[in-house]
């Protein structure tokens, strides 16, 4: 099973009070969205931004083998955010709701060093340095249900 299909079945139910998200992860996600000058449509309770980066100078395919591929994913949802990193046959998947926690496995031991969402660039650069790799930000795949968000996200990716 691919990591992407596992993610779809593992999404938690939203915890929303009015239009304000309750969880710490949801608050960080909303702050991240606002810092990119991206707004949510009125009455939208659930939104998502999914960013996938690989090493090749092309958009990474949606299906991949985490034991053979190097990938970095950043998933930002209205109720939480998380990251996924696989390299060298190992994988780590960290999610942040009220607290950061391991979702499945943390072979790269990222839980202890995961920064706040606003500082995710520091972790990305550390992974690149530590493993001698470079993620192709300009070829990132971006999936979102927010209209006109992609240019803002691509602009942010260029700063990482």
Backbone bond lengths (Angstrom), bond angles and torsions (degrees), N, CA, C in turn:
res aa  C-N    CA-C-N  psi(-1)  N-CA   C-N-CA  omega(-1)  CA-C   N-CA-C  phi
1 X - - - 1.450 - - 1.522 108.45 -
2 X 1.314 117.47 136.29 1.448 120.95 179.12 1.519 109.92 -75.05
3 X 1.313 115.89 158.86 1.448 121.86 178.86 1.527 109.63 -62.84
4 X 1.331 117.62 -36.67 1.459 119.79 -177.84 1.522 111.73 -65.75
5 X 1.325 118.47 -39.54 1.464 118.90 178.90 1.522 110.82 -72.01
6 X 1.324 118.24 -32.23 1.460 120.58 176.55 1.521 110.23 -64.95
7 X 1.332 117.06 -37.57 1.450 120.83 -179.40 1.522 110.60 -63.78
8 X 1.298 117.62 -42.19 1.462 119.92 -177.50 1.523 111.63 -61.73
9 X 1.297 118.27 -35.39 1.456 120.04 -178.64 1.520 112.10 -81.95
10 X 1.340 117.44 -13.25 1.455 120.47 -175.77 1.523 113.18 -100.53
11 X 1.344 119.33 -1.02 1.451 120.77 -178.08 1.518 110.50 -59.99
12 X 1.335 116.89 131.91 1.457 119.13 178.51 1.521 110.94 -78.82
13 X 1.307 115.92 163.35 1.455 120.02 173.46 1.526 108.07 -68.81
14 X 1.327 119.23 144.30 1.456 120.73 -179.57 1.510 111.05 -68.77
15 X 1.316 115.54 148.80 1.451 121.74 174.16 1.511 106.39 -119.38
16 X 1.305 116.33 95.40 1.451 121.04 -173.39 1.526 109.64 -126.66
17 X 1.319 116.20 135.77 1.456 122.28 173.12 1.524 105.97 -116.52
18 X 1.295 117.44 109.63 1.459 119.87 -174.80 1.515 108.48 62.72
19 X 1.322 116.83 -123.44 1.457 119.74 177.53 1.529 111.17 -107.33
20 X 1.320 118.24 1.15 1.465 121.20 -178.15 1.524 110.12 -98.95
21 X 1.296 116.31 128.26 1.456 121.12 179.07 1.520 108.79 -79.14
22 X 1.318 116.53 137.84 1.456 122.04 -177.18 1.521 114.14 -76.58
23 X 1.313 118.99 -40.63 1.455 121.40 -168.88 1.523 112.85 -73.33
24 X 1.322 114.93 155.27 1.460 121.86 175.20 1.529 109.72 -59.74
25 X 1.334 116.61 -42.87 1.454 120.94 178.25 1.518 112.19 -63.34
26 X 1.312 116.96 -38.86 1.463 120.98 177.66 1.517 112.08 -66.72
27 X 1.319 116.48 -38.50 1.464 120.20 176.96 1.529 110.64 -65.60
28 X 1.336 116.47 -40.98 1.469 120.20 177.14 1.521 110.61 -64.16
29 X 1.329 116.56 -40.39 1.466 121.48 178.99 1.523 110.89 -62.02
30 X 1.325 116.96 -44.89 1.455 120.55 179.04 1.524 110.51 -64.76
31 X 1.326 117.65 -39.66 1.465 121.17 176.38 1.519 111.74 -62.75
32 X 1.332 116.47 -40.44 1.471 121.38 178.04 1.522 109.69 -62.20
33 X 1.326 116.47 -44.27 1.454 121.50 179.85 1.524 110.54 -61.45
34 X 1.300 116.78 -47.25 1.473 121.20 -179.52 1.522 111.77 -63.60
35 X 1.336 117.23 -37.30 1.472 121.01 178.26 1.526 111.64 -64.88
36 X 1.320 117.61 -22.71 1.468 122.22 176.85 1.532 110.64 -91.42
37 X 1.324 117.91 3.17 1.470 124.10 -178.01 1.532 111.32 60.46
38 X 1.328 115.33 37.93 1.457 121.63 177.74 1.522 107.38 -107.52
39 X 1.318 115.41 129.63 1.457 118.48 179.57 1.523 110.01 -109.89
40 X 1.309 114.46 154.84 1.462 120.17 176.70 1.523 107.96 -96.56
41 X 1.318 116.68 143.84 1.472 119.21 177.33 1.529 110.18 -63.20
42 X 1.326 116.94 150.48 1.474 119.25 177.47 1.527 110.26 -55.39
43 X 1.303 115.88 143.65 1.467 123.63 177.24 1.526 113.94 66.73
44 X 1.323 118.35 16.76 1.465 121.33 175.50 1.526 107.85 -91.48
45 X 1.325 116.48 110.46 1.451 120.38 179.86 1.525 111.96 -86.14
46 X 1.330 117.39 -35.44 1.465 120.39 -177.43 1.520 109.53 -121.58
47 X 1.314 115.68 123.10 1.454 121.89 174.74 1.519 107.59 -131.88
48 X 1.325 116.32 164.75 1.456 119.60 180.00 1.526 111.17 -151.23
49 X 1.330 113.85 150.24 1.458 123.14 171.00 1.526 105.12 -135.24
50 X 1.332 116.41 121.82 1.464 121.66 179.60 1.524 107.79 -122.92
51 X 1.321 115.59 121.81 1.462 122.07 -177.42 1.520 108.02 -118.55
52 X 1.320 116.11 128.70 1.466 121.34 178.09 1.521 108.41 -125.59
53 X 1.336 115.55 130.73 1.459 121.00 177.84 1.520 109.68 -126.65
54 X 1.308 115.10 142.19 1.452 121.94 174.89 1.515 109.91 -125.21
55 X 1.316 115.87 -168.66 1.460 121.38 -177.74 1.525 113.23 -97.13
56 X 1.325 116.71 -17.72 1.466 120.86 -175.88 1.531 110.85 -82.53
57 X 1.335 116.99 152.00 1.474 120.11 177.50 1.527 111.72 -79.50
58 X 1.316 115.58 55.51 1.463 123.32 178.88 1.527 106.97 -160.73
59 X 1.329 117.04 156.29 1.471 118.16 177.23 1.523 110.50 -58.58
60 X 1.323 117.05 135.46 1.471 119.53 179.70 1.524 110.83 -69.06
61 X 1.333 116.75 139.48 1.466 119.28 178.86 1.531 111.01 -68.14
62 X 1.316 116.18 153.77 1.468 119.83 -178.81 1.524 112.08 -71.42
63 X 1.311 118.15 -32.00 1.464 121.02 176.56 1.516 109.05 -99.09
64 X 1.320 115.55 133.96 1.455 120.26 -179.37 1.519 109.44 -157.82
65 X 1.324 115.54 162.77 1.456 122.79 178.00 1.519 107.50 -102.99
66 X 1.321 116.58 110.01 1.467 120.10 -176.50 1.520 113.25 -64.89
67 X 1.328 118.60 -13.97 1.468 120.76 177.56 1.527 111.69 -83.78
68 X 1.343 117.30 -11.63 1.463 120.77 -177.16 1.529 113.88 -124.73
69 X 1.300 117.26 -7.19 1.459 122.27 -171.75 1.520 110.28 -114.87
70 X 1.326 115.19 155.03 1.462 121.44 171.09 1.517 107.13 -112.23
71 X 1.325 115.78 122.53 1.460 121.93 -177.54 1.517 109.94 -144.16
72 X 1.322 115.39 154.21 1.455 122.89 168.75 1.517 106.79 -133.30
73 X 1.326 115.99 125.62 1.461 121.94 177.62 1.523 108.76 -119.97
74 X 1.293 115.06 139.77 1.452 121.87 170.43 1.515 106.30 -123.04
75 X 1.319 116.36 121.42 1.459 122.52 -179.35 1.524 108.15 -116.94
76 X 1.320 115.97 122.09 1.460 121.70 -179.16 1.522 107.29 -121.97
77 X 1.312 115.01 117.66 1.460 121.96 -178.09 1.521 109.61 -120.06
78 X 1.303 116.25 162.48 1.461 120.36 -179.98 1.524 112.33 -58.13
79 X 1.334 117.45 -27.28 1.472 119.80 -176.06 1.526 114.87 -109.14
80 X 1.335 118.01 -6.32 1.468 120.60 -178.24 1.515 109.58 -170.57
81 X 1.332 115.89 175.63 1.457 120.79 170.50 1.524 107.81 -143.04
82 X 1.315 115.35 163.17 1.452 119.01 -179.54 1.511 111.43 -164.31
83 X 1.315 114.20 170.77 1.454 120.09 177.90 1.512 109.62 -138.50
84 X 1.315 114.20 154.43 1.455 121.84 177.72 1.514 106.47 -135.27
85 X 1.337 116.30 134.07 1.463 121.69 177.85 1.515 108.09 -137.84
86 X 1.330 115.50 128.79 1.457 119.19 173.52 1.527 108.18 -131.86
87 X 1.339 114.04 141.03 1.465 121.25 -179.21 1.528 107.74 -169.37
88 X 1.310 116.37 140.92 1.456 120.84 175.30 1.517 114.34 60.85
89 X 1.321 117.29 32.52 1.460 120.53 179.24 1.517 114.36 79.06
90 X 1.330 117.39 4.89 1.462 121.98 178.91 1.527 108.92 -116.98
91 X 1.334 115.03 156.75 1.458 119.56 179.61 1.522 110.58 -144.48
92 X 1.323 114.50 148.79 1.462 122.31 173.52 1.512 108.32 -134.32
93 X 1.324 115.14 136.02 1.452 120.77 177.69 1.527 106.58 -133.33
94 X 1.323 115.78 114.39 1.459 122.67 -178.27 1.519 108.14 -116.83
95 X 1.316 115.78 134.03 1.459 121.66 175.64 1.519 108.88 -122.03
96 X 1.335 115.77 149.80 1.461 121.12 179.53 1.523 108.05 -126.65
97 X 1.325 114.63 111.41 1.456 121.17 173.41 1.525 104.95 -111.01
98 X 1.324 117.98 -98.33 1.461 119.73 171.43 1.524 110.79 -82.10
99 X 1.321 116.27 -30.79 1.463 123.71 176.13 1.516 108.24 -137.63
100 X 1.325 116.07 158.67 1.467 119.76 172.09 1.522 107.51 -73.87
101 X 1.347 116.92 137.68 1.457 120.34 178.54 1.522 109.75 -149.49
102 X 1.325 115.09 158.38 1.453 122.00 178.59 1.519 108.49 -79.13
103 X 1.311 115.70 129.43 1.457 121.31 175.70 1.525 107.17 -106.59
104 X 1.290 117.10 93.65 1.468 121.43 179.28 1.508 113.52 95.50
105 X 1.329 116.89 -68.29 1.466 119.41 -178.03 1.519 110.84 -155.61
106 X 1.328 113.90 159.53 1.469 121.41 179.66 1.525 108.79 -142.97
107 X 1.325 115.76 63.81 1.461 121.09 -177.65 1.528 112.75 -62.33
108 X 1.328 117.29 -28.70 1.469 121.38 -178.45 1.521 112.17 -90.84
109 X 1.332 117.17 2.33 1.463 123.30 178.16 1.528 112.20 54.46
110 X 1.313 115.48 51.30 1.458 121.30 -178.56 1.519 113.76 -86.49
111 X 1.323 117.31 -22.21 1.460 119.55 -176.84 1.526 111.48 -53.26
112 X 1.318 116.75 -41.27 1.469 121.02 -176.74 1.528 112.94 -69.64
113 X 1.331 117.23 -19.05 1.466 119.13 -175.63 1.526 113.64 -120.07
114 X 1.319 118.33 4.16 1.465 119.63 -178.04 1.530 109.14 -63.79
115 X 1.341 116.92 125.36 1.470 119.97 -179.66 1.526 110.48 -85.15
116 X 1.304 116.10 -176.15 1.468 119.58 171.21 1.520 108.21 -67.82
117 X 1.301 116.41 161.82 1.459 120.78 180.00 1.525 110.91 -59.44
118 X 1.314 117.57 -40.19 1.470 119.22 -178.29 1.529 112.30 -64.94
119 X 1.351 117.44 -18.78 1.461 122.05 179.68 1.525 113.09 -108.62
120 X 1.327 117.55 21.50 1.463 121.15 -175.50 1.528 112.24 -61.98
121 X 1.331 117.76 -26.22 1.475 120.99 179.10 1.522 111.27 -58.86
122 X 1.331 117.25 -34.92 1.468 119.71 -179.93 1.524 111.12 -64.69
123 X 1.317 117.66 -38.97 1.462 120.58 177.57 1.521 110.70 -68.59
124 X 1.302 117.04 -43.09 1.465 120.79 179.08 1.534 110.73 -58.42
125 X 1.316 116.68 -47.48 1.476 120.50 179.15 1.535 111.37 -65.31
126 X 1.319 117.55 -36.03 1.469 120.66 178.30 1.521 110.77 -66.18
127 X 1.310 117.69 -41.41 1.460 120.16 177.41 1.524 110.99 -63.48
128 X 1.316 116.53 -41.07 1.467 119.92 177.74 1.529 110.81 -63.09
129 X 1.318 116.54 -44.62 1.466 120.53 179.61 1.525 110.98 -64.42
130 X 1.304 116.00 -48.39 1.463 121.78 -176.42 1.528 112.58 -61.40
131 X 1.329 116.90 -35.46 1.464 120.69 -174.64 1.531 113.65 -107.00
132 X 1.338 117.39 2.04 1.452 120.76 179.16 1.523 113.10 61.81
133 X 1.331 116.29 43.50 1.467 122.09 -177.39 1.523 109.21 -127.70
134 X 1.330 116.47 168.95 1.470 120.92 174.72 1.527 108.70 -143.27
135 X 1.314 115.45 118.09 1.459 120.49 177.93 1.521 110.18 -76.58
136 X 1.313 115.59 138.03 1.460 123.14 -177.32 1.532 110.17 -84.53
137 X 1.308 115.49 82.41 1.456 120.88 -176.73 1.533 112.30 -57.98
138 X 1.336 116.23 -38.02 1.464 119.87 -177.28 1.530 112.74 -68.74
139 X 1.327 117.44 -14.38 1.465 121.50 179.16 1.530 112.40 -110.31
140 X 1.314 116.51 15.44 1.463 120.39 -178.67 1.530 110.60 -60.10
141 X 1.308 114.72 144.81 1.459 120.82 170.73 1.520 106.87 -91.47
142 X 1.310 115.86 129.85 1.466 121.49 -179.98 1.520 108.10 -122.80
143 X 1.317 114.72 125.66 1.470 120.81 175.22 1.527 107.37 -121.37
144 X 1.309 116.21 130.46 1.458 120.41 179.68 1.522 110.22 -155.87
145 X 1.307 116.09 155.86 1.456 120.74 173.66 1.530 111.28 -103.85
146 X 1.335 116.80 14.19 1.458 122.07 179.20 1.530 110.07 -100.28
147 X 1.303 116.00 119.00 1.463 121.14 -178.72 1.528 110.61 -60.77
148 X 1.305 116.55 137.51 1.466 124.32 174.91 1.528 114.25 63.76
149 X 1.327 118.47 17.38 1.462 121.11 -179.09 1.524 112.73 -82.19
150 X 1.324 117.57 -30.51 1.466 120.08 -172.21 1.531 114.26 -56.56
151 X 1.332 121.22 -44.22 1.471 118.93 178.66 1.532 113.15 -59.92
152 X 1.324 117.06 -37.31 1.467 121.23 178.72 1.534 110.66 -66.57
153 X 1.320 115.77 -40.03 1.471 120.57 179.98 1.520 109.77 -68.89
154 X 1.320 117.87 -42.46 1.471 120.70 178.14 1.521 111.05 -62.63
155 X 1.293 117.14 -38.97 1.463 121.32 176.84 1.527 110.34 -61.61
156 X 1.325 116.40 -43.74 1.471 120.70 177.50 1.523 111.16 -63.70
157 X 1.327 117.48 -42.44 1.463 120.31 -179.81 1.528 111.82 -58.93
158 X 1.316 117.45 -35.33 1.469 120.88 179.17 1.531 111.93 -64.38
159 X 1.331 117.57 -20.52 1.469 120.17 -179.61 1.523 113.01 -88.23
160 X 1.314 117.49 -9.96 1.465 120.40 -175.54 1.524 111.91 -77.41
